[in-house]
Amino acid sequence: MTEVPALAQIEGRLDARGLKVAIVAGRWNDFIIASLLRGAQAAWSRHGGAAGDLAVARVPGAFELPVAVKRFAASGRYHAVVAFGCVIRGDTPHFDYVAGEAAAGLMRAQLDSGVPCIFGVLTVDTVEQALERAATSRMNKGGEAMDVAIEMADLFRRVGA
C-alpha cells in the first residue's frame, strides 16, 4: 500500500502583533454598531494588537461601506479592513437593496484590492436579533469579524506578496 505524503498546511493565526487593521463602520443603527466596535476592539487587544495600529472610520450607513472600505484597502496601509453595518428588515424592499449591494460591493473591494475585507454587516429581521448578535456578553459578531480579519491578515503575511 502506497503511503500518501502529508500536505503542507498554511493557516493564519490569531496574532495581531505587527498588523494594521482598519474598521469602517456605519452610523445608522449606531446603538448596535457601538457594541460591534467594542467587541472588535476587545478582540484586537486580546490578540496582541497595538491600539495605534487599529483605525476606525465612520460613514453614514451600510450602503456607503463598500467605497470607503475599498479606499482603505487600496491605500496599502492596512493588512485587513473590517466593515460594520446593521440593516434591519422593514416593510419595503429597501433592506434587500442595501444589504445586497453592501455585500456585493465589499466582495468587489476585497477582490480588487487583494486585501481581506471582512463582512461585519448584520442583516436581520428585527432589532432583537441585532441586539443578540451584537451583545458583548454573548456571540458578539464584532469580535468574530475582528478574529477573521486577524486570521486572514496573518495568513497573507505568511504567504507573502
N, C-alpha and C positions, 0 to 999 in steps of 0.2 A: 504494500500500500504506500502510495506517494504522500509524503507529508507536505501540507500547504504552508508556505512561509507566512509568518506573521506580517501583517501590513503595518507600515509606519503610520501612526495616527497623530495628527496635529490638531490640538484643541486650544481654544482660548481659555485663560484662567480669569478668575475674578480678582485681578490685581490691577488697581487703578494707578499705582505709583508710576509717575512719569507720563501719564496720559493727560491730554487736554480734551475736555468734552464741553459741548455747548448744549444748552436746553433752550428750545424756542417754545414758549407757552402762550396760549391764547388767554385773553382776559374774560371772554364770555364764559359764564358759569364759574366765575373765579372762586366761589366758595368750595368748589370741587377741585379746581386746578391748584389752589393753595395747598391742599392736602397731598396731591400728587407730587408737588415740588418738595414738600417736607420729606416724603418717602424717598424721593430720588436723592436728595441731599444726604439723608441718613445712610443710604446705600453707598454713596460716593465716599463718605467718611469711613464707613465700616470696611471698605475695600482698599483703604490707604490713599485715596485721592486727596491732593492738596487743595485747600479752599480756593487759592488763587488760580487753580487750573480748571475750575468749573465756572463757565459763564452762563448767565441767564438773560435771555431777551424776551420781551413781551410783544405780542401782536394782538390785534383786535379779537380774532376768533379763529376757529379751525380752518376756515376757507383760506385764510392768509398764511397758514403754516407752510405750505409747500415752497412758495417763493422765498420766504425767509430762511427756511432750512437749507434750500439749495444754495443760497448766498453764503451761509456759514460753512457748509460742506465744501464749496468751491474755493473758499478763502485759503485753504492749505494750512490753517492754524489749528484745526481740531481733528482728533482721531475718530470721533463719532459725534453725531448730533441726535438729540432726543426731541421729539415733538410731543407736546401735551396739549390736548384739547378735550372738550366734552360736548358731545352733540346728543341732545335728548329728543327722542321722537315726539312729535306733536301731531296735530290734526291735518297737516298739509304735507305735500311731498318734499318740502324744504329739507328735511332730515336726509332723505335719500341723495339729494344733490350735494349737500355739504359733506356728508360722511364719505360718499363715493369719490368725490373729487379730491378730498383731502388724502384719502388712501392712495389714489392713483398718482397724485402729484408727489407725495412723499416717496413712493416707489421710484418714480422717474428721477427725482433728485438723487436718490441713492445710486441708481444705475448710471446716471450721467456723471456723477462726481467720483464714484468708486469709494465713497466714504459711507460707512454704515449710518443710515438714517432710521432711527427706531420709532416705530408707530406706537405712541403712547396716547392715542386718542380714544377716549371712551365713547362708544356708540351704544347707547342704552335706550330702553323704552321708558324708564321712569327715573325720577330724582332719587328714589330709594335705591335703585340698582346702582346709580352713580355713587351715592354715598357709601354703599357697601364695598365697591371696588376701590374707592379712594381712602378708606379708613386706614389710618396708620397702625391701628391695633390689630388689623386683620390682613387681608390679601393685598395691601396697597400696590396698585398697578404702577405707581410712580417708581417705587423701589424695584419692582420687577423689570421695568423698562430700563432703568439705570444698570441693573445687572446684565441685561442683554447688551447694552452699549459697551460696557467694560469688557465683557467676554469677546465680543466681535472686534473691538479695537485691539485687544491683546492678541487675538488670532491673527489679525492683519499685521501686527507688529512682528509676530513670529515668522510669518510668511515672507515679509519684506516687500519692497517695491517691486 
